[in-house]
Amino acid sequence: MNNLFFIVLTLFCVFLTGCERTIIEANKITCHDDNYEKSLSEIKNKHLQEIFIDECSAIRKSKEMREWKFKSSPEDKF
C-alpha cells in the first residue's frame, strides 16, 4: 500500500511538471533589438506580453542611465 501511494504520487508530480507554462524572461539578450520582436511573438498571453514589455523598457532605461559620454567643458573666455 505504501509503495502504491509513492508510485501514484510520483506519477502525479511528473504529469504536473509537464503543465508548467514557459515564460520568457526579460534580460539583455531577449530585450535586444534583434530578439525583442521574436521573443514578444512567442508570448501568447496579452498580460504576459505587457509584463515582458514593461520589464524590457526598464532594462533599456537602466542601460541608458549607466552609459555616458564624455562632454568637455566649454572653453573659458576670460
DOZALO-522304 format. One record per residue (C-alpha): x, y, z. Coordinates in nm, 3 decimals, always signed. Last residue first. Layout:
DOZALO-522304
<pt x="X" y="Y" z="Z"/>
...
//
This chain:
DOZALO-522304
<pt x="+3.835" y="+8.550" z="-1.977"/>
<pt x="+3.682" y="+8.321" z="-2.235"/>
<pt x="+3.684" y="+7.969" z="-2.092"/>
<pt x="+3.634" y="+7.691" z="-2.342"/>
<pt x="+3.319" y="+7.485" z="-2.298"/>
<pt x="+3.356" y="+7.179" z="-2.079"/>
<pt x="+3.425" y="+6.850" z="-2.249"/>
<pt x="+3.147" y="+6.602" z="-2.289"/>
<pt x="+3.236" y="+6.245" z="-2.210"/>
<pt x="+2.960" y="+6.005" z="-2.296"/>
<pt x="+2.754" y="+5.809" z="-2.051"/>
<pt x="+2.601" y="+5.466" z="-2.032"/>
<pt x="+2.459" y="+5.359" z="-1.697"/>
<pt x="+2.137" y="+5.559" z="-1.727"/>
<pt x="+2.074" y="+5.433" z="-2.081"/>
<pt x="+2.114" y="+5.073" z="-1.965"/>
<pt x="+1.873" y="+5.132" z="-1.678"/>
<pt x="+1.618" y="+5.271" z="-1.923"/>
<pt x="+1.662" y="+4.971" z="-2.156"/>
<pt x="+1.615" y="+4.722" z="-1.872"/>
<pt x="+1.303" y="+4.906" z="-1.753"/>
<pt x="+1.166" y="+4.903" z="-2.108"/>
<pt x="+1.231" y="+4.530" z="-2.126"/>
<pt x="+1.049" y="+4.470" z="-1.797"/>
<pt x="+0.748" y="+4.671" z="-1.910"/>
<pt x="+0.732" y="+4.491" z="-2.247"/>
<pt x="+0.756" y="+4.148" z="-2.078"/>
<pt x="+0.480" y="+4.237" z="-1.832"/>
<pt x="+0.260" y="+4.357" z="-2.118"/>
<pt x="+0.325" y="+4.036" z="-2.310"/>
<pt x="+0.237" y="+3.830" z="-2.001"/>
<pt x="-0.100" y="+4.007" z="-1.984"/>
<pt x="-0.158" y="+3.952" z="-2.356"/>
<pt x="-0.096" y="+3.575" z="-2.330"/>
<pt x="+0.059" y="+3.431" z="-2.647"/>
<pt x="+0.426" y="+3.501" z="-2.578"/>
<pt x="+0.633" y="+3.375" z="-2.872"/>
<pt x="+0.570" y="+3.698" z="-3.064"/>
<pt x="+0.738" y="+3.903" z="-2.790"/>
<pt x="+1.053" y="+3.693" z="-2.801"/>
<pt x="+1.079" y="+3.729" z="-3.179"/>
<pt x="+1.009" y="+4.102" z="-3.163"/>
<pt x="+1.277" y="+4.159" z="-2.898"/>
<pt x="+1.546" y="+3.930" z="-3.042"/>
<pt x="+1.722" y="+4.169" z="-3.282"/>
<pt x="+1.656" y="+4.484" z="-3.079"/>
<pt x="+1.794" y="+4.331" z="-2.758"/>
<pt x="+1.528" y="+4.257" z="-2.498"/>
<pt x="+1.583" y="+3.880" z="-2.512"/>
<pt x="+1.958" y="+3.919" z="-2.465"/>
<pt x="+1.955" y="+4.197" z="-2.204"/>
<pt x="+1.700" y="+4.011" z="-1.993"/>
<pt x="+1.325" y="+3.964" z="-1.992"/>
<pt x="+1.249" y="+3.604" z="-1.908"/>
<pt x="+1.032" y="+3.411" z="-2.147"/>
<pt x="+0.766" y="+3.224" z="-1.957"/>
<pt x="+0.713" y="+2.856" z="-2.022"/>
<pt x="+0.393" y="+2.746" z="-1.864"/>
<pt x="+0.407" y="+2.432" z="-1.647"/>
<pt x="+0.175" y="+2.151" z="-1.744"/>
<pt x="+0.452" y="+1.895" z="-1.799"/>
<pt x="+0.562" y="+1.928" z="-1.438"/>
<pt x="+0.213" y="+1.828" z="-1.329"/>
<pt x="+0.231" y="+1.491" z="-1.503"/>
<pt x="+0.557" y="+1.401" z="-1.333"/>
<pt x="+0.422" y="+1.504" z="-0.993"/>
<pt x="+0.114" y="+1.283" z="-1.036"/>
<pt x="+0.332" y="+0.993" z="-1.145"/>
<pt x="+0.545" y="+1.027" z="-0.831"/>
<pt x="+0.241" y="+1.047" z="-0.605"/>
<pt x="+0.090" y="+0.738" z="-0.766"/>
<pt x="+0.416" y="+0.546" z="-0.724"/>
<pt x="+0.457" y="+0.654" z="-0.361"/>
<pt x="+0.097" y="+0.560" z="-0.279"/>
<pt x="+0.145" y="+0.219" z="-0.441"/>
<pt x="+0.462" y="+0.162" z="-0.240"/>
<pt x="+0.282" y="+0.240" z="+0.087"/>
<pt x="+0.000" y="+0.000" z="+0.000"/>
//
